Amino acid sequence: MVKKTSVRFVVLCMNDWTALSIEYANQRSYLDDLFSVYPTIPEGVRTIDATKWQQVEQAFEDQDHLTLVKALLKFDLFPIKDSYVAYLRRDVSALERNPRTVSE
């Protein structure tokens, strides 16, 4: 855990705007205020292809990480935002070449 004195020191050494942002983020209403500017809930509810979802569930139950990631890549929107998604969609063979990335 970071001590308050360390945090104060870091805040004193950083850019004024960064310090203000950190101070604001520590307020109680930060997430509510942020949500009012950047809503995280999409306008409409997406429908998910039942066949694709069944493949995801089966791979998850089997703990087959490679098949699970491949099944998730078939969706228009990957369930999590990750910089690897675009790369993996362009080069699916990268999944086999990077087994630790897939299993972690």
MODELLER restraints for C-alpha pairs under 7 A, 6 or more apart:
rsr = mdl.restraints
at = mdl.atoms
rsr.add(forms.Gaussian(group=physical.xy_distance, feature=features.Distance(at['CA:11:A'], at['CA:19:A']), mean=5.47, stdev=0.5))
rsr.add(forms.Gaussian(group=physical.xy_distance, feature=features.Distance(at['CA:24:A'], at['CA:30:A']), mean=6.63, stdev=0.5))
rsr.add(forms.Gaussian(group=physical.xy_distance, feature=features.Distance(at['CA:52:A'], at['CA:71:A']), mean=6.75, stdev=0.5))
rsr.add(forms.Gaussian(group=physical.xy_distance, feature=features.Distance(at['CA:55:A'], at['CA:71:A']), mean=6.35, stdev=0.5))
rsr.add(forms.Gaussian(group=physical.xy_distance, feature=features.Distance(at['CA:56:A'], at['CA:68:A']), mean=5.56, stdev=0.5))
rsr.add(forms.Gaussian(group=physical.xy_distance, feature=features.Distance(at['CA:56:A'], at['CA:71:A']), mean=5.64, stdev=0.5))
rsr.add(forms.Gaussian(group=physical.xy_distance, feature=features.Distance(at['CA:56:A'], at['CA:72:A']), mean=6.62, stdev=0.5))
rsr.add(forms.Gaussian(group=physical.xy_distance, feature=features.Distance(at['CA:59:A'], at['CA:67:A']), mean=5.83, stdev=0.5))
rsr.add(forms.Gaussian(group=physical.xy_distance, feature=features.Distance(at['CA:59:A'], at['CA:68:A']), mean=4.94, stdev=0.5))
rsr.add(forms.Gaussian(group=physical.xy_distance, feature=features.Distance(at['CA:60:A'], at['CA:68:A']), mean=6.17, stdev=0.5))
rsr.add(forms.Gaussian(group=physical.xy_distance, feature=features.Distance(at['CA:65:A'], at['CA:102:A']), mean=6.19, stdev=0.5))
rsr.add(forms.Gaussian(group=physical.xy_distance, feature=features.Distance(at['CA:65:A'], at['CA:103:A']), mean=5.65, stdev=0.5))
rsr.add(forms.Gaussian(group=physical.xy_distance, feature=features.Distance(at['CA:66:A'], at['CA:95:A']), mean=6.95, stdev=0.5))
rsr.add(forms.Gaussian(group=physical.xy_distance, feature=features.Distance(at['CA:66:A'], at['CA:102:A']), mean=6.21, stdev=0.5))
rsr.add(forms.Gaussian(group=physical.xy_distance, feature=features.Distance(at['CA:72:A'], at['CA:78:A']), mean=6.25, stdev=0.5))
rsr.add(forms.Gaussian(group=physical.xy_distance, feature=features.Distance(at['CA:73:A'], at['CA:89:A']), mean=6.62, stdev=0.5))
rsr.add(forms.Gaussian(group=physical.xy_distance, feature=features.Distance(at['CA:88:A'], at['CA:94:A']), mean=6.41, stdev=0.5))
rsr.add(forms.Gaussian(group=physical.xy_distance, feature=features.Distance(at['CA:95:A'], at['CA:102:A']), mean=6.51, stdev=0.5))
